[in-house]
């Protein structure tokens, strides 16, 4: 299933394209819900891209979106905010309440969504500001509330009077001084960044497994011919004879996975990674005997024992012993997701919580 933004920009930017779509956003969740605030899907007359959680809620949302596409000229066909109780009447047992925002998107918005797509691919965070009680074009602002794209002045909202909007959560519905409702929708760049060294069978299987997941991958190998012609949108290739320089240039918080065709290169990369700061996770493909051999050699080169403890080798979820590339890829992908989700939870716990001060009742 395609990412909502990639699908939407493809739909509305094609030459002579006349497709109109409805962008459905999980605006707010009270209690339990199938997806988190900010989750989205795109609905057209004949298709659907991404998901807000499936089940009867999604079926209802698709039905409403297609009714909007069929409606005549009216505000209700442009924007809508609807409340759904996830109880027996909807055939779901989550028990919470979900508020969905429906937004009509035409090819006239192609520049806006293409701009947003470029920012996300460059790892830049953005906040969409969408009027829910009129059909004004949406605006886009940065973490300081400064306009990046869209109509002139931003409305005066509680969220935009704070020093930063980046602590406000994924998605909020706010009211301005006139009582009009606005969707403040955080479109945050994917945080997990993996540097994967090695374009062999296992490396290729891991890239395929990560292709639809919320992460960015830099795939490195000196053998340019090893890379496939088509790559997932979240993968960038680096064909280089000096992979150690990529280790040095990686931003803090990056993850590293080493599985090259050369043991000596694996060792050099391992030393380089273990000698730098700001490593979120480091995995090295190999057996327990390879780990013992590498620990001995790296310790001789001055790597402290406590740093060697940060090297994950063998890689993968314990208990999965299959050696097929796809099996290894599934196991390592699950392991990476565990690491990245734990980091995300720690960051969320540390972030200030301003919701109670800023959110007006819908």
Wavefront OBJ file of the C-alpha trace (Angstrom):
o trace
v 0.000 0.000 0.000
v 1.469 3.348 -1.053
v 2.460 6.100 1.336
v -0.303 8.729 1.337
v 1.919 11.632 0.271
v 3.710 9.778 -2.529
v 0.356 8.564 -3.819
v -1.260 11.997 -3.568
v 1.526 13.858 -5.352
v 1.549 11.235 -8.103
v -2.204 11.602 -8.545
v -2.266 15.401 -8.791
v 1.016 16.170 -10.553
v 0.741 14.005 -13.648
v 0.535 15.927 -16.943
v -3.080 16.638 -17.929
v -4.143 15.099 -14.635
v -7.689 15.889 -13.494
v -7.894 13.542 -10.510
v -9.496 14.917 -7.379
v -8.930 13.131 -4.082
v -10.035 13.325 -0.470
v -7.281 13.373 2.136
v -8.521 11.767 5.357
v -6.570 12.567 8.540
v -6.961 11.150 12.031
v -7.367 14.535 13.720
v -7.858 13.433 17.315
v -8.232 10.202 19.295
v -9.915 9.875 22.683
v -9.117 6.575 24.345
v -8.150 3.684 22.049
v -8.168 3.908 18.270
v -6.828 1.817 15.388
v -4.309 4.514 14.329
v -2.584 7.451 15.964
v -3.398 11.159 15.393
v -1.854 12.293 12.121
v -2.361 8.969 10.305
v -3.762 9.503 6.814
v -5.203 7.891 3.740
v -6.063 9.183 0.274
v -9.365 8.250 -1.366
v -10.296 8.707 -5.017
v -13.393 7.640 -6.899
v -11.744 4.334 -7.777
v -8.837 3.844 -5.372
v -7.467 4.106 -1.858
v -3.892 4.658 -0.632
v -2.450 4.153 2.862
v -4.710 3.433 5.833
v -6.286 4.936 8.946
v -6.522 1.535 10.572
v -8.863 -0.629 8.536
v -12.098 -2.119 9.771
v -15.522 -0.518 9.663
v -14.133 2.922 10.563
v -12.104 2.948 7.370
v -15.039 1.656 5.297
v -17.190 4.485 6.644
v -14.462 7.026 5.948
v -14.093 5.822 2.354
v -17.859 6.033 1.881
v -17.966 9.615 3.210
v -14.978 10.623 1.089
v -16.616 9.335 -2.078
v -19.866 11.077 -1.189
v -17.864 14.313 -0.938
v -16.391 13.683 -4.379
v -19.923 13.323 -5.782
v -21.411 16.376 -4.054
v -22.143 19.654 -5.791
v -20.481 22.921 -4.861
v -20.694 23.361 -1.069
v -18.439 23.733 1.967
v -19.235 20.163 3.046
v -17.654 18.796 -0.107
v -14.405 20.728 0.600
v -13.751 20.172 4.319
v -15.380 18.114 7.001
v -14.636 17.019 10.572
v -16.546 13.987 11.769
v -16.700 12.111 15.069
v -16.809 8.299 15.233
v -17.466 6.277 18.370
v -15.683 2.938 18.124
v -18.362 0.880 19.809
v -20.937 -1.712 18.779
v -22.723 0.704 16.416
v -19.583 0.877 14.271
v -18.757 -2.786 14.665
v -15.429 -2.114 16.405
v -14.400 -2.814 19.969
v -11.599 -0.268 20.472
v -13.899 1.665 22.769
v -12.466 5.071 21.936
v -13.578 8.039 19.873
v -11.860 9.103 16.636
v -12.285 12.455 14.913
v -11.510 12.379 11.177
v -10.765 15.425 9.051
v -11.756 15.193 5.358
v -10.028 17.526 2.903
v -10.653 17.843 -0.835
v -7.415 17.961 -2.877
v -7.273 18.955 -6.548
v -4.384 19.379 -9.004
v -4.342 23.074 -7.998
v -2.624 21.939 -4.771
v 0.168 20.105 -6.604
v 2.846 22.690 -5.774
v 1.878 22.696 -2.085
v 2.081 18.920 -1.632
v 5.203 18.607 -3.813
v 6.873 21.234 -1.611
v 5.896 19.254 1.492
v 7.198 16.044 -0.084
v 10.579 17.680 -0.836
v 10.896 18.920 2.740
v 10.205 15.478 4.183
v 12.720 13.839 1.858
v 15.277 16.395 3.046
v 14.429 15.452 6.665
v 12.725 18.811 7.354
v 9.697 18.935 9.643
v 6.591 20.867 8.583
v 3.194 21.697 10.068
v 0.097 21.919 7.888
v -2.527 24.439 8.973
v -5.933 23.655 7.461
v -9.113 25.676 7.981
v -11.966 23.284 8.755
v -14.794 25.834 8.587
v -13.956 27.359 5.208
v -12.234 26.308 1.987
v -9.156 28.550 2.232
v -5.983 26.927 0.826
v -3.937 25.239 3.560
v -0.739 26.839 4.807
v 2.540 25.233 5.794
v 4.761 26.457 8.607
v 7.979 25.453 10.320
v 8.565 24.629 13.977
v 8.623 28.315 14.905
v 5.263 28.987 13.277
v 6.826 30.813 10.322
v 4.973 30.398 7.035
v 6.731 28.246 4.448
v 4.005 27.865 1.834
v 0.383 28.805 1.357
v -1.703 31.947 1.828
v -0.387 35.139 3.469
v -0.773 35.577 7.211
v -1.298 32.638 9.511
v -4.269 32.912 11.855
v -3.743 33.772 15.514
v -3.902 30.447 17.284
v -2.713 29.413 20.753
v -0.254 26.931 19.236
v 1.436 29.550 17.073
v 1.915 31.991 19.937
v 4.309 29.601 21.686
v 8.058 29.666 20.983
v 7.761 26.415 19.041
v 5.007 24.210 17.648
v 7.149 21.092 17.514
v 6.151 19.968 21.027
v 2.430 19.957 20.307
v 2.002 16.393 19.096
v 1.221 14.834 15.768
v -2.162 16.404 15.163
v -4.454 18.879 16.945
v -7.746 20.632 16.314
v -7.652 24.217 17.602
v -10.043 27.158 17.633
v -9.117 30.722 16.775
v -10.468 33.821 18.492
v -13.549 33.704 16.266
v -14.379 30.132 17.188
v -13.326 28.684 13.826
v -11.667 25.299 13.847
v -8.203 24.620 12.422
v -6.311 21.394 11.902
v -2.671 21.699 12.981
v -1.151 18.645 11.333
v 2.475 17.772 12.050
v 4.153 16.245 8.987
v 7.378 15.153 10.617
v 10.359 13.752 8.780
v 11.104 10.109 9.440
v 13.667 9.990 12.246
v 15.291 6.521 12.079
v 18.283 6.615 9.739
v 20.146 3.403 8.897
v 23.516 3.199 7.161
v 23.630 -0.271 5.603
v 27.046 -1.413 4.358
v 26.879 -4.276 1.866
v 24.808 -4.913 -1.257
v 24.827 -8.696 -1.173
v 21.782 -10.976 -0.971
v 21.068 -10.258 2.712
v 21.586 -6.523 2.311
v 19.188 -6.471 -0.641
v 16.591 -8.467 1.337
v 16.835 -6.030 4.256
v 16.375 -3.049 1.922
v 13.238 -4.673 0.510
v 11.922 -5.347 4.013
v 12.528 -1.746 5.102
v 11.072 -0.244 1.917
v 7.579 0.365 3.305
v 8.621 1.185 6.869
v 9.058 4.599 8.557
v 12.809 4.915 8.206
v 15.470 6.222 5.856
v 18.233 4.000 4.515
v 21.615 4.879 3.040
v 22.854 1.764 1.235
v 26.616 1.639 0.701
v 28.845 -0.599 -1.407
v 31.834 -0.027 -3.685
v 30.314 -2.292 -6.378
v 27.852 -0.024 -8.150
v 26.612 -2.856 -10.359
v 25.235 -4.634 -7.297
v 22.479 -2.105 -6.710
v 19.095 -2.762 -8.365
v 17.702 -0.302 -10.888
v 14.589 0.345 -8.820
v 14.770 1.298 -5.164
v 12.175 2.057 -2.482
v 11.503 5.779 -2.048
v 13.163 5.795 1.384
v 16.482 4.350 0.154
v 19.490 6.282 -1.157
v 22.515 4.555 -2.707
v 26.162 5.483 -2.107
v 28.657 3.705 -4.375
v 32.020 4.575 -2.859
v 35.549 3.254 -2.318
v 35.777 5.078 1.027
v 32.876 3.886 3.177
v 34.729 4.926 6.339
v 34.141 8.559 5.362
v 30.396 7.908 5.362
v 30.638 6.621 8.933
v 32.359 9.834 9.999
v 29.798 12.011 8.209
v 26.688 10.284 9.550
v 24.531 12.459 11.838
v 24.209 11.716 15.537
v 21.474 9.211 16.311
v 22.135 7.100 13.209
v 22.046 3.307 13.174
v 24.663 1.198 11.398
v 24.499 -2.289 9.923
v 27.665 -3.861 8.510
v 27.524 -6.856 6.160
v 30.045 -6.341 3.376
v 31.691 -9.012 1.213
v 35.049 -8.430 2.914
v 35.901 -9.348 6.534
v 38.769 -6.849 6.645
v 36.412 -4.076 5.562
v 33.839 -5.222 8.138
v 36.528 -4.877 10.789
v 37.622 -1.403 9.665
v 34.022 -0.186 9.590
v 33.335 -1.713 13.014
v 36.317 0.106 14.498
v 35.226 3.367 12.898
v 31.668 3.055 14.222
v 32.721 2.067 17.745
v 35.155 4.988 17.959
v 32.522 7.650 17.212
v 29.779 9.116 19.385
v 26.052 9.349 18.761
v 25.419 5.798 17.527
v 21.844 4.662 18.138
v 22.538 1.022 17.250
v 25.310 -0.973 15.576
v 24.832 -4.440 14.136
v 27.420 -6.698 12.506
v 26.408 -9.782 10.563
v 28.163 -12.942 11.688
v 28.310 -15.854 14.085
v 29.350 -15.952 17.732
v 32.824 -17.043 16.635
v 33.089 -14.008 14.335
v 32.103 -11.807 17.241
v 34.814 -13.318 19.463
v 37.401 -12.854 16.716
v 36.373 -9.248 16.100
v 36.251 -8.423 19.825
v 39.828 -9.655 20.226
v 41.148 -7.708 17.224
v 39.230 -4.525 17.983
v 40.299 -4.566 21.641
v 43.916 -4.868 20.466
v 43.287 -1.712 18.414
v 42.246 0.179 21.515
v 38.448 -0.240 21.536
v 37.299 -0.408 25.166
v 35.407 -3.497 26.311
v 32.352 -1.429 27.291
v 32.180 -0.075 23.743
v 32.488 -3.585 22.300
v 29.400 -4.509 24.312
v 27.428 -2.083 22.094
v 28.209 -4.194 19.001
v 25.232 -6.448 18.195
v 26.540 -9.680 16.682
v 24.904 -12.014 15.792
v 22.098 -9.808 14.561
v 18.377 -10.527 14.574
v 15.682 -11.548 17.028
v 16.835 -14.376 19.333
v 15.216 -17.695 18.482
v 15.043 -17.146 14.718
v 17.774 -19.338 13.263
v 16.957 -19.504 9.534
v 19.814 -18.519 7.224
v 17.766 -17.583 4.147
v 18.209 -13.889 3.240
v 14.484 -13.175 3.612
v 14.400 -14.822 7.060
v 17.430 -12.847 8.234
v 15.856 -9.670 6.826
v 12.594 -10.246 8.697
v 14.435 -10.885 11.947
v 16.777 -7.877 11.633
v 13.936 -5.590 10.562
v 11.957 -6.543 13.672
v 15.037 -5.913 15.792
v 15.528 -2.459 14.271
v 11.872 -1.583 14.824
v 12.222 -2.506 18.491
v 15.250 -0.230 18.830
v 13.688 2.682 16.970
v 10.364 2.480 18.798
v 12.136 2.428 22.166
v 14.083 5.561 21.185
v 10.863 7.245 20.040
v 9.159 6.432 23.357
v 12.074 7.913 25.291
v 11.945 11.085 23.207
v 8.186 11.426 23.680
v 8.548 11.022 27.437
v 11.184 13.753 27.513
v 9.182 16.203 25.339
v 7.068 18.867 27.073
v 3.326 18.218 27.002
v 1.329 21.351 26.148
v -1.930 19.781 24.962
v -4.000 20.666 28.015
v -3.167 24.351 27.671
v -3.675 24.674 23.955
v -6.422 22.389 22.710
v -9.928 23.771 22.688
v -12.852 21.314 22.661
v -13.842 20.313 19.145
l 1 2 3 4 5 6 7 8 9 10 11 12 13 14 15 16 17 18 19 20 21 22 23 24 25 26 27 28 29 30 31 32 33 34 35 36 37 38 39 40 41 42 43 44 45 46 47 48 49 50 51 52 53 54 55 56 57 58 59 60 61 62 63 64 65 66 67 68 69 70 71 72 73 74 75 76 77 78 79 80 81 82 83 84 85 86 87 88 89 90 91 92 93 94 95 96 97 98 99 100 101 102 103 104 105 106 107 108 109 110 111 112 113 114 115 116 117 118 119 120 121 122 123 124 125 126 127 128 129 130 131 132 133 134 135 136 137 138 139 140 141 142 143 144 145 146 147 148 149 150 151 152 153 154 155 156 157 158 159 160 161 162 163 164 165 166 167 168 169 170 171 172 173 174 175 176 177 178 179 180 181 182 183 184 185 186 187 188 189 190 191 192 193 194 195 196 197 198 199 200 201 202 203 204 205 206 207 208 209 210 211 212 213 214 215 216 217 218 219 220 221 222 223 224 225 226 227 228 229 230 231 232 233 234 235 236 237 238 239 240 241 242 243 244 245 246 247 248 249 250 251 252 253 254 255 256 257 258 259 260 261 262 263 264 265 266 267 268 269 270 271 272 273 274 275 276 277 278 279 280 281 282 283 284 285 286 287 288 289 290 291 292 293 294 295 296 297 298 299 300 301 302 303 304 305 306 307 308 309 310 311 312 313 314 315 316 317 318 319 320 321 322 323 324 325 326 327 328 329 330 331 332 333 334 335 336 337 338 339 340 341 342 343 344 345 346 347 348 349 350 351 352 353 354 355 356 357 358 359 360 361 362
